[in-house]
Every structure is written in structure tokens, then in C-alpha cells.
Amino acid sequence: MPEEANASQLDPEVRRDFRALPKMVAEDVGAHVVAVGMLLEQEPEKALEHARYARRKASRSPAAREANGLAAYYVGNWSEALSELRAARRMGGQSHLAIIADCERALGKPQRALELTREDEATRLPQDEAIELRIVGAGARRDLGQSEAAVVSLQIPELDPQRNESWSARLFYAYADNLLAVGRTREAFTWFVHAANADDDEATDAPERLEELVTELGGPEEAERLAARAETDTAVSEVSEETVDTDLDHGTGGSRADRRSADSHDINLGVWD
């Protein structure tokens, strides 16, 4: 158990989830759930051990089942993840609909994953979860041989290189990957550029994918040209958006909240020389 893991660090709503347990058990289970969150990304196997312990001690707790499901998902135990997240959902916990759909897909059930994207609950998800679910749905369509439909399904208003949200890099990357699957290599390259520029947390391998496409595009010169065009298009759009914002500011005092962050970084093209 990490020394700093303590049930007091839990969100109050999660702590209320353990009220039916004896106080000492609730504190113990809560500490293990906190440990899951602390270890999940760096040491997922250890996180899973803590999660399974919490689940054994509090099997009727949505929070414990959710922690178990998420930890299992991180280590690729799809069946366990699916079972636990479904249980947490039935008990009134968070839906994690995108992760449940991804587990279905990983278990070879892309049609079931697609069905989840059409549930009523999918229309009520927060935007970041809705984007993740759409990405999973596109992957399920590819699994079913519907690659063109996968591309179309990602052509949504949020597919805008001006946006630099937490989900932008993954959405741009998924779109690029699906474009590549249908042979639209030049467009795919452009969207991998946008993904790399939006990926401040380096959550994707967009720069590596760009490297892989250089030869297919005809060499470094063509790759540089396409990358420069993508950057130019973004710059032109930014100027246009600033003009619109100025007009809005002068007219109503408002401004567009989804303007691309000014500190977004450009990819280094020098590695192709």
C-alpha cells in the first residue's frame, strides 16, 4: 500500500458509497481504491491487485467494482473489465460506456460495441466520453469491414484542427488512421500532423506514424510540403477565427471559447532531412 493512500482522499460521493460498510472496512477499502488511482498508469498490475482486494471486501459497492474494471482494462483483461464495469453500471455507478464498448470490440464483438453507441445513454454522455465512444464505434465499423463508414462517422464538428481539447489529439489520430485504412494517404498524413500538434501529453504515436508515411508519399520533400500546407491551413484558419472573434467582441462582447491554444507545438520536421 502506498504510504500516502488514504480514504480521506476519495471524492465525497465515492466515500458515501462505502457507508454501508463497517467504519474500519470502509477506510481500508477506500485506501485501496485510492491506491488504484495512484498506480493505474504507471503500475497497472499492482493497481489491479488493490482493486481486486477492494472488490472482495466491498462487492456491492459501485466504486469498488468500477476500480476493478478500470484496472483490469488497463492490463488488457477484457472479460474481467467488462464484467466489473457492467456491474458498476447496474449498481448506479459511472457508465464508462466507451470502455465497455471497447472491451466488447476487444473480445471480438464489434456489432455489440456498435449497439452500445446507439443507446439512449450515449446521447447524454459528457463530450469527452462521447468522443471516445465515437472513436470506439469507428474502430468497430472497421472490424466489420465498413472502413468508409468509419471515416464518415468521425466527420463531426469536433473534428477541427483549431480545437485543442483533451480529446482532440485522439480524435484527429483516429480519423487519420481510418483515412489511411481506405487508402487516402495524403489526407491521413495531414491529420496525423494535426494530431501531433494537438498531442501536448504525447498520448499518441502520431510523429512515428508520420515517419512511416514519408516513403509512401514519395520522400521527405513531399512530406515537408504536405506538413507545411497543414500548418499554413491552420494558420489561415486561426487568422480568420481571430477576425470573427474581433467582430464578435466589438458587436456583443462575446468570444469563441474553443479557440486553439496559442501554446500548441509544431512537429519537428527536421528528422526527415
Disulfide bonds with the S-S distance in Angstrom:
none
